[in-house]
Amino acid sequence: MKNFRGKTVLITGSAGGIGRKLAIALAKEGAKLVFTDVKANDLNDAAEEARKAGATSAHAYPLDVTNTDAILAFRDKVHADVGPLDMLVNNAGVVFGGPFLEIPLERHLLTFKVNTMGPVAMTHTFLKDLVSKPEAHLVNIASASGFIGLPNGSTYAASKWSVIGFSESIRLELEQQGNGHVKVTTVCPSYIATGMFEGVKTPFMTPMLTPDGLVASMVAAIRRDDLFVLEPPLVRTLPILKGVLPQKAFYWVAQRLGVSSSMNSWKGHGK
Ligand SMILES: NC(=O)c1ccc[n+]([C@@H]2O[C@H](COP(=O)([O-])OP(=O)(O)OC[C@H]3O[C@@H](n4cnc5c(N)ncnc54)[C@H](O)[C@@H]3O)[C@@H](O)[C@H]2O)c1
């Protein structure tokens, strides 16, 4: 998507973190923002920040992406208030770090519900909007952990592998259907300083990304219709290394670089 002015952009999980930063960056470009989050408290504040930053309009709605009935009712409300979307950003996410058996099963399942089923439900609900527009974009926030096993973050990594598979498949399907004007970008960053991964030990040559830096890369990638955002640069080598190295050698390297132990000291948002 070359020009964001007047484009209606819905971002899930945009009360804070990357979602809010991306919304404000697009507000500066004159987009119409639709903020949604399960955290209702910060939403109006985020919308106000977007208006001040130059958004053509900014609406805020509490929405839990795991509640499929609520998503359907929400679509009617969004259509009545702002009309069909030009861009959907599936950003909402959760992580529960720790040894697999020490995390209650419901948290593992919630990880899939928010991170994987949420994007599927939101895309199913809003894809017709995107197809109806002459220029449209679907952005799915996955993770670098979608390319590599993550001890103490097993279901988080699994949920993001799933997002990568979903995102690539939808893109190819849209192209096959003659709907290639709906561009799809899959975002796979390593650790970002939003608090979600507070306490992790970042791997070698993988500095903690700043939210502003990642958002700048995302906006540039969306403008160029890039298929992927892989940040920092070392993440770009992951799929190549995994393809060429024997599996045991690949994970030996991952251990040496500190990827496999990075989650051992995870604290997260501390809730
Ligand atoms: N922070 C990182 O290091 C990192 C790295 C790679 C990928 N990511 C991904 O980037 C995205 C944004 O993460 P962030 O770092 O901004 O984290 P964050 O915790 O600051 O933001 C996540 C947002 O999602 C919202 N959310 C959680 N459950 C929800 C639900 N059921 N319905 C709607 N909203 C919900 C939260 O309230 C929060 O506002 C996530 O998908 C995350 O997995 C983050």
The ligand as an SDF file (V2000), in Angstrom:
LIG
                    3D

 44 48  0  0  0  0  0  0  0  0999 V2000
    7.6140   -7.9000   22.1140 N   0  0  0  0  0  0  0  0  0  0  0  0
    8.3260   -8.7910   21.4440 C   0  0  0  0  0  0  0  0  0  0  0  0
    9.5050   -9.0780   21.7450 O   0  0  0  0  0  0  0  0  0  0  0  0
    7.7010   -9.4710   20.2540 C   0  0  0  0  0  0  0  0  0  0  0  0
    8.5360  -10.2250   19.3920 C   0  0  0  0  0  0  0  0  0  0  0  0
    7.9890  -10.8440   18.2920 C   0  0  0  0  0  0  0  0  0  0  0  0
    6.6250  -10.7280   18.0240 C   0  0  0  0  0  0  0  0  0  0  0  0
    5.8490   -9.9950   18.8860 N   0  0  0  0  0  0  0  0  0  0  0  0
    4.4100   -9.9150   18.5860 C   0  0  0  0  0  0  0  0  0  0  0  0
    4.0750   -8.5590   18.3590 O   0  0  0  0  0  0  0  0  0  0  0  0
    2.6930   -8.3690   18.7030 C   0  0  0  0  0  0  0  0  0  0  0  0
    2.5790   -7.1560   19.6130 C   0  0  0  0  0  0  0  0  0  0  0  0
    3.2670   -7.4420   20.8230 O   0  0  0  0  0  0  0  0  0  0  0  0
    3.8190   -6.2950   21.8090 P   0  0  0  0  0  0  0  0  0  0  0  0
    5.2610   -6.5320   21.9720 O   0  0  0  0  0  0  0  0  0  0  0  0
    3.3170   -4.9790   21.3730 O   0  0  0  0  0  0  0  0  0  0  0  0
    3.1200   -6.7850   23.1570 O   0  0  0  0  0  0  0  0  0  0  0  0
    2.1050   -6.0350   24.1330 P   0  0  0  0  0  0  0  0  0  0  0  0
    1.8270   -7.0090   25.2270 O   0  0  0  0  0  0  0  0  0  0  0  0
    2.6280   -4.6980   24.4780 O   0  0  0  0  0  0  0  0  0  0  0  0
    0.8210   -5.8370   23.2080 O   0  0  0  0  0  0  0  0  0  0  0  0
   -0.0760   -6.8860   22.9210 C   0  0  0  0  0  0  0  0  0  0  0  0
   -1.4750   -6.3140   22.9320 C   0  0  0  0  0  0  0  0  0  0  0  0
   -2.4080   -7.3620   22.6200 O   0  0  0  0  0  0  0  0  0  0  0  0
   -3.5210   -7.2010   23.4700 C   0  0  0  0  0  0  0  0  0  0  0  0
   -4.2670   -8.4430   23.6280 N   0  0  0  0  0  0  0  0  0  0  0  0
   -3.9200   -9.5370   24.3570 C   0  0  0  0  0  0  0  0  0  0  0  0
   -4.8960  -10.4460   24.3080 N   0  0  0  0  0  0  0  0  0  0  0  0
   -5.8800   -9.9340   23.5150 C   0  0  0  0  0  0  0  0  0  0  0  0
   -7.1450  -10.4110   23.0740 C   0  0  0  0  0  0  0  0  0  0  0  0
   -7.6190  -11.6060   23.4710 N   0  0  0  0  0  0  0  0  0  0  0  0
   -7.8910   -9.6140   22.2650 N   0  0  0  0  0  0  0  0  0  0  0  0
   -7.4290   -8.3990   21.8900 C   0  0  0  0  0  0  0  0  0  0  0  0
   -6.2510   -7.8870   22.2780 N   0  0  0  0  0  0  0  0  0  0  0  0
   -5.4780   -8.6590   23.0810 C   0  0  0  0  0  0  0  0  0  0  0  0
   -2.9290   -6.7340   24.7980 C   0  0  0  0  0  0  0  0  0  0  0  0
   -3.9000   -6.1480   25.6470 O   0  0  0  0  0  0  0  0  0  0  0  0
   -1.8520   -5.7600   24.3260 C   0  0  0  0  0  0  0  0  0  0  0  0
   -2.3460   -4.4340   24.2170 O   0  0  0  0  0  0  0  0  0  0  0  0
    2.2360   -9.6780   19.3510 C   0  0  0  0  0  0  0  0  0  0  0  0
    1.5550  -10.4590   18.3940 O   0  0  0  0  0  0  0  0  0  0  0  0
    3.5270  -10.3530   19.7330 C   0  0  0  0  0  0  0  0  0  0  0  0
    3.4070  -11.7540   19.8260 O   0  0  0  0  0  0  0  0  0  0  0  0
    6.3480   -9.3680   19.9620 C   0  0  0  0  0  0  0  0  0  0  0  0
  1  2  1  0
  2  3  2  0
  2  4  1  0
  4  5  1  0
  4 44  2  0
  5  6  2  0
  6  7  1  0
  7  8  2  0
  8  9  1  0
  8 44  1  0
  9 10  1  0
  9 42  1  0
 10 11  1  0
 11 12  1  0
 11 40  1  0
 12 13  1  0
 13 14  1  0
 14 15  2  0
 14 16  1  0
 14 17  1  0
 17 18  1  0
 18 19  2  0
 18 20  1  0
 18 21  1  0
 21 22  1  0
 22 23  1  0
 23 24  1  0
 23 38  1  0
 24 25  1  0
 25 26  1  0
 25 36  1  0
 26 27  1  0
 26 35  1  0
 27 28  2  0
 28 29  1  0
 29 30  1  0
 29 35  2  0
 30 31  1  0
 30 32  2  0
 32 33  1  0
 33 34  2  0
 34 35  1  0
 36 37  1  0
 36 38  1  0
 38 39  1  0
 40 41  1  0
 40 42  1  0
 42 43  1  0
M  CHG  2   8   1  16  -1
M  END
$$$$
